[in-house]
């Protein structure tokens, strides 16, 4: 969700780093899926989201590197137009002992947020993210700040918790939740919870049906959350690793 990849240049840079380390092993994941509504940070951007993406990850000198691309088609919530979106992203993270620190970059081609609509047209946007995460034992917690370098996302930040339970060798139940916060406005945006079930029907493939609920915490006229409502969505993802 998401505009997941920033540029072929970012992918080329990652490839160059891998090429410089003969022992680096690159892992890939191809994924596709359908979601009844396109939820982005608690906002409903449209209906009937059909998505596909490709991610690549590796480790070089103790630093985890990843990059990918995400492409989607959906019916826009405002105007009911058929919209295509391409997101490009890359990130690097390192375990510091007390927590894992990460920095990332996302390019949103055609925009993924109503805040980026200018004169009725979706504009491209870019964000740099800074995050910290830690396994607390009962759950994994993360805090991420997204800095919009083109427009203004009011310093959107997100606090998240997640936990997974292995039910059997081929079934894993996942729980996750997050709260968004606009630093510049000093207000929360929405709480979003998600439950998914990973069914590993093959050695490197899994099917993941899910449901998600978003509860609006803001209706400020000065933010993109003006008129935001509670949302419930359902869908399924198919992913293959190689």
Secondary structure, DSSP 8 states (H G I E B T S, - for coil): ---B--HHHHHHHHHHHHHT-TT---EEEEEEEEEEEEEETTEEEEEEEEEEEEEEEEEETTEEEEEEEEEEEEEETTT--EEEEEEEEEEEEEE-SS-EEEEEEEEEET-SSGGGEETTEE--EEEEEEEEEEE-SS-EEEEEEEEESSS---SEEEEEEEEEEEEETTEEEEEEEEEEEETTTTEEEEEEEEEEEEEEEETTEEEEEEEEEEEE----TTSTTTT---EEEEEEEEEEE-
